[in-house]
Amino acid sequence: MRFSKVATVYANSYFDFALAQGKVDEVTKDVAKILEIVKGSPELERTIKSPIVKPSAKISILIEVLTGRVSSVTERFVNFLGEKNRIDSLIEILHAYSVLKDVKEGVVRSDVKSAAPLSNEQRKEILQRLENKFEKKIILSESIDEDIIGGFVVTVGDTIIDASIKNQLLQVKKKLINSGLSLN
Amino acid sequence: MVEIKPDEISAIIRKQLSGYSGEADVYEVGTVLQVGDGIARIYGLTRVMASELVEFPNGVFGMVLNLEEDSVGCVLFGESKLVKEGDTVKRTGKVTSIPVGDAMLGRVITPLGAPLDGKGPINTTKTLPIERKALGVIQRHPVKEPLQTGITAIDSMIPIGRGQRELIIGDRQTGKTAVALDAIVNQKYTHTAEAKALGIEPVYCIYVAIGQKSSTVAQVVAKLRDYGAMEYTTVITASASDPAPLQFIAPYSGATLGEYFRDNGKHALVVYDDLSKQAAAYRELSLLLRRPPGREAYPGDVFYVHSRLLERASKLSAELGGGSLTAFPIIETQQGDVSAYIPTNVISITDGQIYLEPNLFNAGVRPAINVGISVSRVGGSAQIKAMRKVAGSLKLDLAQYRELEAFAKFGSDLDASTTKTLSRGARLVELLKQGQYAPVPVEKQVISVFLGINGLMDVLAVDEVKKFEKEFHEFAEQKYPEMYKSIRESKQLSDETSSLIKKAADEFLSIFKKS
C-alpha cells in the first residue's frame, strides 16, 4: 500500500512521540482498536473522510467514541490533528503507523497461502526458514486457497516463494511447449 | 493422419520431463498502478534494476526506465491493452539483452532477438545486454583498414575505414538506404577466397530498420537475398507498427550484435536506418514518462542517446584481436535542413557525413552525393595508396569545376582554360555516376578515376563517358589483366602501371571511336 506524504509525516511524529513517552505498546494497541472500530462502523469512516462534515464536529464525535477507550497520548494526537485540520487523514495515518512500527522494530509481515490448513509443525518450519532467509522477525498470517491445489505460497514484501502444485504444473506446461515437442 | 500409439506419446513426454525438478520458485513482484500509451507505473519491485526486463501477464515484457521514490516507470514491448491496473509484474533479474552468435546471420529478427522470418528458432548460447559501455582509449586503435563501399565517389573522395562512424544524411527519396545497401552488397567480396588470399578480412553486416514500413523492410531483405548478401547479414527490424520502446532499443541491439563480431576479432558493419525515427520514438517515450521536453520537444538526453550508441563503433587494438565495428547511421532531413536539432547532434558525433541532395538526384547524378560538403574525418589513412594518389587531383578538379559551374551558362565567351576545367569536370561527374547494386572493386575504381583525371576521356562526349568506361574495362581485363592485378596486390599505382593504363586507353580509344 502506498501512503501520502501527509500520512507518512504524521505517522512518523506519532510514533516518535509515543516512543518519547515510553508508551509505544499502548499506542499500538490504540491504533489497532481504532482501526477495528472504524472497520466495524463504515458510517464513522465516511464521516471522518467526508468533506461536508465540519472538522469540529468530527473531533467531538471521535472524542466521544474514544474517551476512556484509548490512552492519553492518542487522545492528544487526535486533538492535534483537529487543530491542524488533518483529521480527514486519520485512518490513513493509522495504517501508515502500523507499517512504520513494523519497519522500526524490524518486523516483517508475511502471508502464507496453502491449500489445506497448516499443522503446527509446518507453521514452525516455515517461520524458522523465513526468519533464517530474511534475517528479520516474521509475523505470519495464514489463508486457505484451494486454487493452488497443493503446497503453499509465501509472500514477504515484494518476494514470493511459490511452492504450489499449480505453479509446478505451469512450469511443466511451459517446458513441454518450449521444448518444441513433436511427434515426428 | 499418422497413427500414433499412446505409449509413444507418454515415452516422449517422460523424456522431456526427465530433467524437471519441482523446486519452489522464488521471485519478486510488483503491482501495476497505472498503464496506458505503452507505459506502466508499478508499485513494488523494490530491488529492480534500471533497464531490467520485467514480465507482465499474457507474455508481455517491459523494460524499467524510471526508478522513482515510490514507483517504477516501465515501457512495454507489447500491447498495453493486455496489461491491466492491479496486474502482478515479475522481475526477471536480467538487464534487457539479445542473444548473439553466428547463427544470427541470414536471419530477420526483432530487437529482442526473436526470429521474424519463419525459419524456426535461432540456436545461440550467448546473450549480451543491449546497453553496453563503449570502449575506452586504451582498447582502441586508430582506424587503418579501408571499408570499401563499392561506390566510386565515396571510396575515392570520402573514404571510410573499418571502425569509423559515417553519417548518411539527406532528404527523403535521395537514396540514403541505397548507399548503405550498396555498401552491404559490396562486402560480399570480403567473404571470397580471393579476398582472403589478399589479407582482406570478411565484414559481417547488420541492417537495423527503425520505424520503417514492413513492406520496405521486406523489399530490402529480398534485395539482399537476391544479391547473395543475406548470408553474412542480419536484419533487425522494429517497424512503424511496433511499439515505440522497441524502435528505441533496436539500434542498441544492432550495436550489441556487431560488438559480438568485433570482440571475436572479426569485422562488422551496422547500418542504423534511420536515427531520426529512433529519436522520435524516444521523444514519445520520454514525454509519456513525463520527462521535461527541451528543444523540438526532444528530451534533454537525446544527444546522449545517439552519442552512446555511436561511440560503440570502434577499431580494437591488436592485443584485443583487432576487430572492428563500423557504423552507418542514417538521418533524414526535412527540406535539406541540416541545422535541425537531431541532424546537428549526429553530425557532431560522427566522423564525417555523406550528404545526399535532391537537386543532384533529380538531375540524374546518382548516387546524389554532394562531394563539396561531404567529408570523412579519418578515412584518408585507411585508403589504399593507389587510390590516395588519384583521389587528390579528382577532388581538386571537381572543386574547380563547382567554382566555375555558374559560368558554364555563358558558353562561348569563356577562355580556353575555363572551358577545359568545365569539360573535365562534367566528364568526372559523369564518371562518378553509378547504378544501384553495382559495386565496383577498388582496382577498377582507381583505373576509372585515373582515366578521368588524366584527361583521357576529354575527347569523348559527356554521354559517352559511362559507355567508354564499361567497354574499356571489358577490353583491358582481357588484354592487360596485369594492371588490375598489380593494383589489387601491391595496393600501389606504380609508374609502369600508369603508363600501361595510358597505353591501353589510347589503344582502346581508337577502337571506340571507329565503332
HADDOCK unambig.tbl for C-alpha pairs under 7 A between the chains (distance, minus, plus):
assign (segid A and resid 158 and name CA) (segid B and resid 28 and name CA) 5.24 0.50 0.50
assign (segid A and resid 158 and name CA) (segid B and resid 29 and name CA) 5.20 0.50 0.50
assign (segid A and resid 158 and name CA) (segid B and resid 30 and name CA) 6.39 0.50 0.50
assign (segid A and resid 158 and name CA) (segid B and resid 44 and name CA) 6.11 0.50 0.50
assign (segid A and resid 158 and name CA) (segid B and resid 45 and name CA) 6.12 0.50 0.50
assign (segid A and resid 158 and name CA) (segid B and resid 46 and name CA) 6.89 0.50 0.50
assign (segid A and resid 159 and name CA) (segid B and resid 27 and name CA) 5.68 0.50 0.50
assign (segid A and resid 159 and name CA) (segid B and resid 28 and name CA) 4.17 0.50 0.50
assign (segid A and resid 159 and name CA) (segid B and resid 29 and name CA) 6.19 0.50 0.50
assign (segid A and resid 160 and name CA) (segid B and resid 26 and name CA) 5.67 0.50 0.50
assign (segid A and resid 160 and name CA) (segid B and resid 27 and name CA) 5.33 0.50 0.50
assign (segid A and resid 160 and name CA) (segid B and resid 28 and name CA) 5.80 0.50 0.50
assign (segid A and resid 161 and name CA) (segid B and resid 24 and name CA) 6.51 0.50 0.50
assign (segid A and resid 161 and name CA) (segid B and resid 25 and name CA) 5.69 0.50 0.50
assign (segid A and resid 161 and name CA) (segid B and resid 26 and name CA) 4.41 0.50 0.50
assign (segid A and resid 161 and name CA) (segid B and resid 27 and name CA) 6.55 0.50 0.50
assign (segid A and resid 162 and name CA) (segid B and resid 24 and name CA) 5.40 0.50 0.50
assign (segid A and resid 162 and name CA) (segid B and resid 25 and name CA) 4.87 0.50 0.50
assign (segid A and resid 162 and name CA) (segid B and resid 26 and name CA) 6.09 0.50 0.50
assign (segid A and resid 163 and name CA) (segid B and resid 23 and name CA) 6.98 0.50 0.50
assign (segid A and resid 163 and name CA) (segid B and resid 24 and name CA) 4.25 0.50 0.50
assign (segid A and resid 163 and name CA) (segid B and resid 25 and name CA) 6.28 0.50 0.50
assign (segid A and resid 168 and name CA) (segid B and resid 22 and name CA) 6.25 0.50 0.50
assign (segid A and resid 176 and name CA) (segid B and resid 16 and name CA) 6.84 0.50 0.50
